[in-house]
Amino acid sequence: PTACPPTQARTSTMNSLKPSEAKEDLPEVEVREEDQMLINEFGRLNSRLHELQADSAALKEKIEHLDDATTELMMGGDSVRLKLGDAFIDCSEDYATEFCEKRQERLQAQMDAITAEETTILERQKALKKALYGRFGAAINLEE
């Protein structure tokens, strides 16, 4: 019994593994440069979508806190302490309420911009999925 050289062993092992066997008998489709660009774009959009969703959650929480603060101010007294950064300042209830409402409006505008960008990304991802699933079928997974 003679042992075959390591290069022959590797070659015979590599030849025995066919892509169709490794991928549950899916047809092999060549990935063109254009396809790879679309796949990369989908990945970038997916990453951006996750960032926007995290930003959206943080903004929702801030808006809720400001809403709670505004409600508390309506029940409070004449003088309140407003926290700006690390400092507190004494101010009237009207000034603090106006401050919270303006801040809430700015945050809501940011939330609206995020929602619009999310919608744009989802529409583009839908088009990319259609093109890529049309080309690769079940051989590609573009889901979460």
Residue pairs with C-beta under 8 A, 6 or more apart in sequence:
4 12
19 28
20 26
20 27
20 28
23 139
26 137
26 138
26 139
27 137
27 139
29 135
29 136
29 137
29 139
31 39
35 132
35 135
35 136
38 128
38 131
38 132
39 132
39 140
41 124
41 128
42 125
42 128
42 129
42 132
42 142
45 121
45 124
45 125
45 128
46 125
48 117
48 121
49 118
49 121
49 122
49 125
52 114
52 117
52 118
52 121
53 118
55 114
56 111
56 114
56 115
56 118
59 107
59 110
59 111
59 114
60 111
62 107
63 104
63 107
63 108
63 111
66 100
66 103
66 104
66 107
67 104
69 96
69 100
70 97
70 100
70 101
70 104
73 80
73 93
73 96
73 97
73 100
74 97
76 93
77 93
78 92
78 93
79 90
79 91
79 92
79 93
80 90
80 91
80 92
80 93
80 96
81 88
81 89
81 90
81 91
82 88
82 89
82 90
82 91
82 95
82 96
82 99
91 99
125 142
128 142
129 142
132 140
132 142
133 140
133 142
